[in-house]
Amino acid sequence: MERFRLISEAEQPGRERQLKDWQFSYGDEFNLYQWDAEALRIRRARVAPVLTNNRTDQYIKRLVNDIGDEMPAGQVEPVDAGDDPQLASDIDGVIRYIQRTSDADIAHLTAMNQQARMGVGYWRILPKRTGAHNRQDLKIQRIRNRFTVYLDPAAQDPAGADAWDGYITEDLDRESYLRRWPQSALGSLLQSGRGHGDVPAAWIKDQSYQVAEVWRRVPKPETEDEFHVEWAVINGIEILEGNPDKSGPLIYPIPYIPIVRVIAEDFDDNGAVDYRGLTRGMRDPQKFGNYTDSATAESVALTPEAAWVAAFGSLEGLSADYESRSPRVLFYHPQ
């Protein structure tokens, strides 16, 4: 698992910032992710209002929803006169079929939401056995938690097409783990080093067991420019899923790892790659808005209310109304 640890360590600085962006974009009155700890401590010590008016979330949702209304879609076209237009049309139809049967829009929107909020998101393509004839179909699947993905940090392609390896982790409770692999030794990757944001589900109260899908892109034997992909599920001790006898990985005759990365903006930060979405540039303006909204609310709350003035006897019979209301009533004797 040395390679897994290397990728995790390489991603740590960026993951930490991305997790903060992700949480900040979802800040509300309960989690208070948009308040710095010191500012929050000071206002709570004064029993002052702490308001979160999350404008960041509004702008991001507007962008993601606009993209969802006009979801981009690829199209297969014959490149030159020697290509078969009918074959291109057939391939195009197969792609649309895969997207339709996979609810691909959900996978794409999930990744784009991550992309907009923290700069990077992922979706995946999986082969699935379906039907009575055990037919293999391709399915597009969402990855809800971007932080469970560890992709080759040397990959330059925006979509990660040139990645040599990748991992997708999953945490299971004991019952779920043994249901899937009853003969397993109950191993876990926990000792191999988690990245920021890759944590067990809150509902797992006892010990969790972390496993990982491992994808590797390797040259085909006796070739230099042709590749296939190896896949396995491991727990740090043994292979849980792979080839039929679990002595090695399962080989897929595809040239790329089927994990698709989508990025908003990437930049090299002193040797480390960082991804940033819309949230990063909105953090300080959002904090300023929360501070000023809270200060305004505090100022209004501390402003004394002017009393009402009425002559004695003028409100006779109405005491139940004015005694239970603010501001108070001052009575005077008319001259």
Secondary structure as a PSIPRED ss2 file (coil, helix, strand):
# PSIPRED VFORMAT (PSIPRED V4.0)

   1 M C   1.000  0.000  0.000
   2 E H   0.000  1.000  0.000
   3 R H   0.000  1.000  0.000
   4 F H   0.000  1.000  0.000
   5 R H   0.000  1.000  0.000
   6 L H   0.000  1.000  0.000
   7 I H   0.000  1.000  0.000
   8 S H   0.000  1.000  0.000
   9 E H   0.000  1.000  0.000
  10 A H   0.000  1.000  0.000
  11 E H   0.000  1.000  0.000
  12 Q H   0.000  1.000  0.000
  13 P H   0.000  1.000  0.000
  14 G H   0.000  1.000  0.000
  15 R H   0.000  1.000  0.000
  16 E H   0.000  1.000  0.000
  17 R H   0.000  1.000  0.000
  18 Q H   0.000  1.000  0.000
  19 L H   0.000  1.000  0.000
  20 K H   0.000  1.000  0.000
  21 D H   0.000  1.000  0.000
  22 W H   0.000  1.000  0.000
  23 Q H   0.000  1.000  0.000
  24 F H   0.000  1.000  0.000
  25 S H   0.000  1.000  0.000
  26 Y C   1.000  0.000  0.000
  27 G C   1.000  0.000  0.000
  28 D C   1.000  0.000  0.000
  29 E C   1.000  0.000  0.000
  30 F C   1.000  0.000  0.000
  31 N C   1.000  0.000  0.000
  32 L C   1.000  0.000  0.000
  33 Y C   1.000  0.000  0.000
  34 Q C   1.000  0.000  0.000
  35 W C   1.000  0.000  0.000
  36 D C   1.000  0.000  0.000
  37 A H   0.000  1.000  0.000
  38 E H   0.000  1.000  0.000
  39 A H   0.000  1.000  0.000
  40 L H   0.000  1.000  0.000
  41 R H   0.000  1.000  0.000
  42 I H   0.000  1.000  0.000
  43 R H   0.000  1.000  0.000
  44 R H   0.000  1.000  0.000
  45 A H   0.000  1.000  0.000
  46 R C   1.000  0.000  0.000
  47 V C   1.000  0.000  0.000
  48 A C   1.000  0.000  0.000
  49 P C   1.000  0.000  0.000
  50 V C   1.000  0.000  0.000
  51 L C   1.000  0.000  0.000
  52 T C   1.000  0.000  0.000
  53 N C   1.000  0.000  0.000
  54 N C   1.000  0.000  0.000
  55 R H   0.000  1.000  0.000
  56 T H   0.000  1.000  0.000
  57 D H   0.000  1.000  0.000
  58 Q H   0.000  1.000  0.000
  59 Y H   0.000  1.000  0.000
  60 I H   0.000  1.000  0.000
  61 K H   0.000  1.000  0.000
  62 R H   0.000  1.000  0.000
  63 L H   0.000  1.000  0.000
  64 V H   0.000  1.000  0.000
  65 N H   0.000  1.000  0.000
  66 D H   0.000  1.000  0.000
  67 I H   0.000  1.000  0.000
  68 G H   0.000  1.000  0.000
  69 D H   0.000  1.000  0.000
  70 E C   1.000  0.000  0.000
  71 M C   1.000  0.000  0.000
  72 P C   1.000  0.000  0.000
  73 A C   1.000  0.000  0.000
  74 G C   1.000  0.000  0.000
  75 Q C   1.000  0.000  0.000
  76 V C   1.000  0.000  0.000
  77 E C   1.000  0.000  0.000
  78 P C   1.000  0.000  0.000
  79 V C   1.000  0.000  0.000
  80 D C   1.000  0.000  0.000
  81 A C   1.000  0.000  0.000
  82 G C   1.000  0.000  0.000
  83 D C   1.000  0.000  0.000
  84 D C   1.000  0.000  0.000
  85 P H   0.000  1.000  0.000
  86 Q H   0.000  1.000  0.000
  87 L H   0.000  1.000  0.000
  88 A H   0.000  1.000  0.000
  89 S H   0.000  1.000  0.000
  90 D H   0.000  1.000  0.000
  91 I H   0.000  1.000  0.000
  92 D H   0.000  1.000  0.000
  93 G H   0.000  1.000  0.000
  94 V H   0.000  1.000  0.000
  95 I H   0.000  1.000  0.000
  96 R H   0.000  1.000  0.000
  97 Y H   0.000  1.000  0.000
  98 I H   0.000  1.000  0.000
  99 Q H   0.000  1.000  0.000
 100 R H   0.000  1.000  0.000
 101 T H   0.000  1.000  0.000
 102 S H   0.000  1.000  0.000
 103 D C   1.000  0.000  0.000
 104 A H   0.000  1.000  0.000
 105 D H   0.000  1.000  0.000
 106 I H   0.000  1.000  0.000
 107 A H   0.000  1.000  0.000
 108 H H   0.000  1.000  0.000
 109 L H   0.000  1.000  0.000
 110 T H   0.000  1.000  0.000
 111 A H   0.000  1.000  0.000
 112 M H   0.000  1.000  0.000
 113 N H   0.000  1.000  0.000
 114 Q H   0.000  1.000  0.000
 115 Q H   0.000  1.000  0.000
 116 A H   0.000  1.000  0.000
 117 R H   0.000  1.000  0.000
 118 M H   0.000  1.000  0.000
 119 G C   1.000  0.000  0.000
 120 V E   0.000  0.000  1.000
 121 G E   0.000  0.000  1.000
 122 Y E   0.000  0.000  1.000
 123 W E   0.000  0.000  1.000
 124 R E   0.000  0.000  1.000
 125 I E   0.000  0.000  1.000
 126 L E   0.000  0.000  1.000
 127 P E   0.000  0.000  1.000
 128 K E   0.000  0.000  1.000
 129 R E   0.000  0.000  1.000
 130 T E   0.000  0.000  1.000
 131 G C   1.000  0.000  0.000
 132 A C   1.000  0.000  0.000
 133 H C   1.000  0.000  0.000
 134 N C   1.000  0.000  0.000
 135 R E   0.000  0.000  1.000
 136 Q E   0.000  0.000  1.000
 137 D E   0.000  0.000  1.000
 138 L E   0.000  0.000  1.000
 139 K E   0.000  0.000  1.000
 140 I E   0.000  0.000  1.000
 141 Q E   0.000  0.000  1.000
 142 R E   0.000  0.000  1.000
 143 I C   1.000  0.000  0.000
 144 R C   1.000  0.000  0.000
 145 N C   1.000  0.000  0.000
 146 R H   0.000  1.000  0.000
 147 F H   0.000  1.000  0.000
 148 T H   0.000  1.000  0.000
 149 V E   0.000  0.000  1.000
 150 Y E   0.000  0.000  1.000
 151 L E   0.000  0.000  1.000
 152 D C   1.000  0.000  0.000
 153 P C   1.000  0.000  0.000
 154 A C   1.000  0.000  0.000
 155 A C   1.000  0.000  0.000
 156 Q C   1.000  0.000  0.000
 157 D C   1.000  0.000  0.000
 158 P C   1.000  0.000  0.000
 159 A C   1.000  0.000  0.000
 160 G C   1.000  0.000  0.000
 161 A C   1.000  0.000  0.000
 162 D C   1.000  0.000  0.000
 163 A C   1.000  0.000  0.000
 164 W C   1.000  0.000  0.000
 165 D E   0.000  0.000  1.000
 166 G E   0.000  0.000  1.000
 167 Y E   0.000  0.000  1.000
 168 I E   0.000  0.000  1.000
 169 T E   0.000  0.000  1.000
 170 E E   0.000  0.000  1.000
 171 D E   0.000  0.000  1.000
 172 L E   0.000  0.000  1.000
 173 D C   1.000  0.000  0.000
 174 R H   0.000  1.000  0.000
 175 E H   0.000  1.000  0.000
 176 S H   0.000  1.000  0.000
 177 Y H   0.000  1.000  0.000
 178 L H   0.000  1.000  0.000
 179 R H   0.000  1.000  0.000
 180 R H   0.000  1.000  0.000
 181 W C   1.000  0.000  0.000
 182 P C   1.000  0.000  0.000
 183 Q C   1.000  0.000  0.000
 184 S C   1.000  0.000  0.000
 185 A C   1.000  0.000  0.000
 186 L C   1.000  0.000  0.000
 187 G C   1.000  0.000  0.000
 188 S C   1.000  0.000  0.000
 189 L C   1.000  0.000  0.000
 190 L H   0.000  1.000  0.000
 191 Q H   0.000  1.000  0.000
 192 S H   0.000  1.000  0.000
 193 G C   1.000  0.000  0.000
 194 R C   1.000  0.000  0.000
 195 G C   1.000  0.000  0.000
 196 H C   1.000  0.000  0.000
 197 G C   1.000  0.000  0.000
 198 D C   1.000  0.000  0.000
 199 V C   1.000  0.000  0.000
 200 P C   1.000  0.000  0.000
 201 A C   1.000  0.000  0.000
 202 A C   1.000  0.000  0.000
 203 W C   1.000  0.000  0.000
 204 I C   1.000  0.000  0.000
 205 K C   1.000  0.000  0.000
 206 D C   1.000  0.000  0.000
 207 Q C   1.000  0.000  0.000
 208 S C   1.000  0.000  0.000
 209 Y E   0.000  0.000  1.000
 210 Q E   0.000  0.000  1.000
 211 V E   0.000  0.000  1.000
 212 A E   0.000  0.000  1.000
 213 E E   0.000  0.000  1.000
 214 V E   0.000  0.000  1.000
 215 W E   0.000  0.000  1.000
 216 R E   0.000  0.000  1.000
 217 R E   0.000  0.000  1.000
 218 V E   0.000  0.000  1.000
 219 P E   0.000  0.000  1.000
 220 K C   1.000  0.000  0.000
 221 P C   1.000  0.000  0.000
 222 E C   1.000  0.000  0.000
 223 T C   1.000  0.000  0.000
 224 E C   1.000  0.000  0.000
 225 D C   1.000  0.000  0.000
 226 E C   1.000  0.000  0.000
 227 F E   0.000  0.000  1.000
 228 H E   0.000  0.000  1.000
 229 V E   0.000  0.000  1.000
 230 E E   0.000  0.000  1.000
 231 W E   0.000  0.000  1.000
 232 A E   0.000  0.000  1.000
 233 V E   0.000  0.000  1.000
 234 I E   0.000  0.000  1.000
 235 N C   1.000  0.000  0.000
 236 G C   1.000  0.000  0.000
 237 I C   1.000  0.000  0.000
 238 E C   1.000  0.000  0.000
 239 I E   0.000  0.000  1.000
 240 L E   0.000  0.000  1.000
 241 E E   0.000  0.000  1.000
 242 G C   1.000  0.000  0.000
 243 N C   1.000  0.000  0.000
 244 P C   1.000  0.000  0.000
 245 D C   1.000  0.000  0.000
 246 K C   1.000  0.000  0.000
 247 S C   1.000  0.000  0.000
 248 G C   1.000  0.000  0.000
 249 P C   1.000  0.000  0.000
 250 L E   0.000  0.000  1.000
 251 I E   0.000  0.000  1.000
 252 Y E   0.000  0.000  1.000
 253 P C   1.000  0.000  0.000
 254 I C   1.000  0.000  0.000
 255 P C   1.000  0.000  0.000
 256 Y C   1.000  0.000  0.000
 257 I C   1.000  0.000  0.000
 258 P C   1.000  0.000  0.000
 259 I E   0.000  0.000  1.000
 260 V E   0.000  0.000  1.000
 261 R E   0.000  0.000  1.000
 262 V E   0.000  0.000  1.000
 263 I E   0.000  0.000  1.000
 264 A C   1.000  0.000  0.000
 265 E C   1.000  0.000  0.000
 266 D E   0.000  0.000  1.000
 267 F E   0.000  0.000  1.000
 268 D E   0.000  0.000  1.000
 269 D E   0.000  0.000  1.000
 270 N C   1.000  0.000  0.000
 271 G C   1.000  0.000  0.000
 272 A E   0.000  0.000  1.000
 273 V E   0.000  0.000  1.000
 274 D E   0.000  0.000  1.000
 275 Y E   0.000  0.000  1.000
 276 R C   1.000  0.000  0.000
 277 G C   1.000  0.000  0.000
 278 L H   0.000  1.000  0.000
 279 T H   0.000  1.000  0.000
 280 R H   0.000  1.000  0.000
 281 G H   0.000  1.000  0.000
 282 M H   0.000  1.000  0.000
 283 R H   0.000  1.000  0.000
 284 D H   0.000  1.000  0.000
 285 P H   0.000  1.000  0.000
 286 Q H   0.000  1.000  0.000
 287 K H   0.000  1.000  0.000
 288 F H   0.000  1.000  0.000
 289 G H   0.000  1.000  0.000
 290 N H   0.000  1.000  0.000
 291 Y H   0.000  1.000  0.000
 292 T H   0.000  1.000  0.000
 293 D H   0.000  1.000  0.000
 294 S H   0.000  1.000  0.000
 295 A H   0.000  1.000  0.000
 296 T H   0.000  1.000  0.000
 297 A H   0.000  1.000  0.000
 298 E H   0.000  1.000  0.000
 299 S H   0.000  1.000  0.000
 300 V H   0.000  1.000  0.000
 301 A H   0.000  1.000  0.000
 302 L H   0.000  1.000  0.000
 303 T C   1.000  0.000  0.000
 304 P C   1.000  0.000  0.000
 305 E C   1.000  0.000  0.000
 306 A C   1.000  0.000  0.000
 307 A C   1.000  0.000  0.000
 308 W E   0.000  0.000  1.000
 309 V E   0.000  0.000  1.000
 310 A E   0.000  0.000  1.000
 311 A E   0.000  0.000  1.000
 312 F C   1.000  0.000  0.000
 313 G C   1.000  0.000  0.000
 314 S C   1.000  0.000  0.000
 315 L C   1.000  0.000  0.000
 316 E C   1.000  0.000  0.000
 317 G C   1.000  0.000  0.000
 318 L C   1.000  0.000  0.000
 319 S H   0.000  1.000  0.000
 320 A H   0.000  1.000  0.000
 321 D H   0.000  1.000  0.000
 322 Y H   0.000  1.000  0.000
 323 E C   1.000  0.000  0.000
 324 S C   1.000  0.000  0.000
 325 R C   1.000  0.000  0.000
 326 S C   1.000  0.000  0.000
 327 P C   1.000  0.000  0.000
 328 R C   1.000  0.000  0.000
 329 V E   0.000  0.000  1.000
 330 L E   0.000  0.000  1.000
 331 F E   0.000  0.000  1.000
 332 Y E   0.000  0.000  1.000
 333 H C   1.000  0.000  0.000
 334 P C   1.000  0.000  0.000
 335 Q C   1.000  0.000  0.000
